Amino acid sequence: MKRQKKRVHLVHPYLLNTTNPIKVNLIGAGGTGSSMLTNLARINHSLIALGHCGLQVTVFDPDDVQVPNLDRQLFSHGELGLNKAVALIGRINRFFGTDWKAVSERFEISEQGSDEQRQANITISCVDSIRARIAIADTLKTLDTSTHLRDGAWYWMDFGNGQHTGQVLLSTIGAVKQGTSKKFIPVDNLPFVTEGFSTLLENLPDDDIPSCSLAQALNKQDLFINTTLATMGASLLWSMLRKGILEYRGLFLNLIDFRSMPVPI
């Protein structure tokens, strides 16, 4: 009996053998975003130790640190009133010696046109609402995906969660050219979460109204759902940059019964 070939995605070769740091935009510096930023710093440190050029990260978030953000998100009392992106980037740069950037505004391109800060090899979104995801998707579609540019936009990793459940999904921005393989079926296009998982989005909470207290925030999202998702998503990114081939594009997570289910290519 002939064995069926596995579907895989071959990562854009520039990310594996780059002459410049990989440009990463992180959208949202809340519960998941604050944890993911720390993971990105660890990935950067490890890549450089392995002879890679590492990452250059820009964080986008228009919100300031408030009392309900403490503990569940990675902020301290001394950072109350500061912009979230500025507070996190300042701390990361001091600890890891990086020169990463903070943008205290929304990621979506304004009516004035495109902004070079939005152009990145990998965009990671950690936002609360469906509206924000749709706006991010619309913005990503306007970016330059040219393969000959070192800042070509190629991937979008989206995080989303409810109180006890969540998911991480990797998409390509357009098609990423694939090589030929006798062993696998290379897949060049991984649809956006807004296109391939519309039913999932309809079932996600669309509530970006701030909580009035930490207790209220914990009733919306449990204490460890964000950090667990961030760790698993970072592991997917690490595998992507180290192995150069993906059999899975993400996962679904349920912390009530401690189950995770991978999403195959």
C-alpha positions in Angstrom: 0.0 0.0 0.0 1.4 3.4 -1.0 2.0 5.7 1.9 0.4 9.2 1.5 2.8 12.1 1.6 2.7 14.6 4.5 1.7 18.2 3.8 4.4 20.5 5.0 5.4 24.2 4.8 9.0 25.0 3.9 10.0 28.2 5.8 11.2 31.2 3.7 14.9 30.6 3.3 15.8 34.2 4.3 14.7 33.5 7.9 17.1 30.6 8.2 20.3 32.1 6.7 19.8 35.9 7.1 22.4 38.5 7.0 20.4 40.9 9.1 18.2 40.4 12.2 14.7 39.1 11.4 12.2 41.9 11.7 9.3 41.0 14.1 6.2 43.2 14.9 4.4 42.3 18.1 0.9 43.7 18.3 -0.5 43.9 21.8 1.4 44.1 25.0 -1.2 42.7 27.4 -1.5 39.2 28.9 -0.2 37.2 26.0 1.9 39.9 24.4 3.9 40.7 27.5 4.8 37.0 27.9 5.5 36.6 24.2 7.9 39.5 24.3 10.0 37.8 27.0 10.0 34.6 24.9 11.1 36.6 21.8 14.1 37.9 23.8 15.0 34.4 24.8 14.8 33.2 21.2 16.9 36.2 20.1 19.6 35.4 22.7 19.7 31.7 21.7 19.7 32.4 18.0 22.7 34.7 18.3 24.5 32.1 20.4 24.0 29.7 17.5 25.5 32.1 14.9 22.2 33.6 13.7 21.6 37.3 13.4 18.7 37.2 15.8 15.6 39.3 15.9 14.7 43.0 15.8 11.4 43.5 17.5 8.9 46.4 17.5 6.0 46.4 19.9 2.7 48.2 19.1 0.2 49.0 21.9 -1.7 52.3 22.5 -2.8 51.5 26.1 -1.3 52.5 29.4 -0.6 50.2 32.4 -3.6 50.1 34.9 -4.2 48.4 38.2 -6.1 45.4 36.7 -3.1 44.7 34.5 -0.9 43.8 37.4 0.0 40.2 38.1 -1.9 38.6 35.2 0.1 40.8 32.8 3.8 41.3 33.3 3.7 44.8 34.8 4.6 46.2 38.2 3.2 49.0 40.4 6.1 51.3 39.4 4.9 51.1 35.7 1.4 52.3 36.4 0.5 55.0 33.9 3.2 54.2 31.5 2.5 53.0 28.0 2.5 49.2 27.9 4.8 48.9 24.9 7.3 51.5 26.3 7.3 49.9 29.7 8.0 46.4 28.4 10.6 47.4 25.8 12.5 49.5 28.3 12.7 46.6 30.6 13.7 44.1 27.9 16.4 46.3 26.5 18.0 46.8 29.9 17.9 43.2 30.8 19.0 41.6 27.4 21.0 44.5 26.0 18.8 44.7 22.9 17.8 47.9 21.0 14.2 47.0 20.3 11.5 49.6 19.7 8.1 50.6 21.2 5.3 52.3 19.2 2.5 53.7 21.5 -0.2 53.5 18.9 -2.3 51.0 17.1 -0.8 48.8 14.3 -3.4 49.5 11.7 -2.3 51.8 8.9 -3.8 55.3 9.0 -5.6 57.1 6.3 -2.3 58.8 5.3 -1.0 55.6 3.8 1.5 52.9 4.7 4.2 53.2 7.4 7.6 51.5 7.1 7.3 50.5 10.8 4.5 48.1 9.8 6.7 46.2 7.4 8.2 43.1 9.0 9.2 39.5 8.2 6.9 38.1 10.9 3.9 39.8 12.5 2.6 38.4 15.8 -0.8 39.6 17.1 -2.0 39.3 20.7 -5.3 41.2 20.5 -8.6 40.9 22.2 -11.2 41.6 19.5 -12.3 40.3 16.1 -12.4 43.9 14.8 -8.7 44.2 15.6 -7.8 41.0 13.8 -9.7 42.1 10.7 -8.0 45.4 10.7 -4.6 43.7 11.1 -5.4 41.4 8.2 -6.3 44.3 6.0 -3.1 46.1 6.9 -0.9 43.0 6.2 -2.4 42.6 2.8 -1.0 46.0 1.8 2.6 45.1 2.8 5.4 44.2 0.4 5.9 40.5 0.2 8.8 40.7 -2.3 11.2 37.9 -1.7 14.3 39.9 -2.7 13.8 42.5 0.1 15.3 41.8 3.5 12.1 43.2 5.2 9.6 41.3 3.0 6.4 40.5 4.9 5.9 36.7 4.9 4.2 35.4 8.1 1.5 36.3 10.6 1.1 34.4 13.9 -2.1 35.1 15.7 -2.9 34.4 19.4 -6.5 34.3 20.7 -8.1 33.0 23.9 -11.1 32.9 26.1 -11.1 32.3 29.9 -9.7 28.8 29.8 -9.1 28.0 26.1 -7.1 29.5 23.3 -5.3 29.0 20.0 -2.2 29.9 18.1 -2.3 30.0 14.3 0.4 30.7 11.8 -0.4 32.1 8.3 1.5 33.2 5.3 1.1 36.7 3.9 0.4 35.6 0.3 2.2 32.6 -0.9 5.8 31.6 0.1 7.6 29.9 -2.7 8.2 26.2 -2.0 10.9 23.9 -3.3 10.2 20.4 -4.7 10.2 17.3 -2.5 9.9 13.6 -3.2 9.0 12.9 0.5 6.5 15.7 1.2 3.8 17.9 -0.3 5.0 21.5 0.2 2.2 24.0 0.8 2.9 27.6 -0.2 -0.2 29.3 1.3 -1.5 29.1 4.8 -4.7 31.1 5.0 -5.3 34.0 7.4 -7.2 33.2 10.6 -9.8 35.7 9.3 -10.2 33.6 6.1 -9.8 30.0 7.1 -11.2 30.1 10.6 -14.2 32.4 10.4 -16.3 30.1 12.6 -13.7 30.2 15.3 -13.7 34.0 15.3 -17.4 34.1 15.6 -17.2 32.0 18.8 -14.4 34.2 20.3 -15.3 36.9 22.8 -15.2 40.3 21.2 -14.7 42.3 24.4 -11.9 44.8 24.6 -13.5 46.8 27.4 -11.0 47.3 30.3 -11.6 45.5 33.5 -12.1 47.5 36.7 -10.1 45.1 39.0 -7.7 42.2 38.8 -10.5 39.9 40.1 -12.8 41.0 37.2 -9.9 40.5 34.8 -9.3 36.9 36.1 -13.0 36.1 35.5 -12.5 37.0 31.9 -9.1 35.2 31.4 -7.6 32.7 33.8 -4.2 33.4 35.4 -2.1 31.0 33.2 -3.9 30.8 29.8 -1.9 33.7 28.4 1.5 32.5 29.5 0.8 28.9 28.4 -0.3 30.0 25.0 2.8 32.3 24.7 5.1 29.5 25.5 3.6 27.1 23.1 3.5 29.7 20.3 7.1 30.6 21.0 8.0 26.9 20.7 6.3 26.9 17.2 8.3 30.0 16.2 11.6 28.5 17.5 10.9 25.2 15.6 10.2 27.3 12.5 13.5 29.2 12.7 15.6 26.2 13.6 14.2 23.4 11.5 12.9 25.3 8.5 10.1 22.9 7.9 6.6 22.8 9.6 4.2 19.9 9.8 1.8 21.9 12.0 0.8 25.5 11.8 -0.5 26.0 15.3 -2.6 24.5 18.0 -5.8 24.6 20.1 -5.4 24.6 23.9 -7.8 23.8 26.7 -6.5 24.3 30.3 -9.6 22.9 31.9 -8.6 19.3 31.0 -5.0 20.2 30.0 -5.4 19.2 26.4 -3.8 20.6 23.3 -4.6 19.7 19.7 -2.1 20.5 16.9 -3.3 22.0 13.6 -1.7 20.3 10.6 -0.5 22.1 7.5 
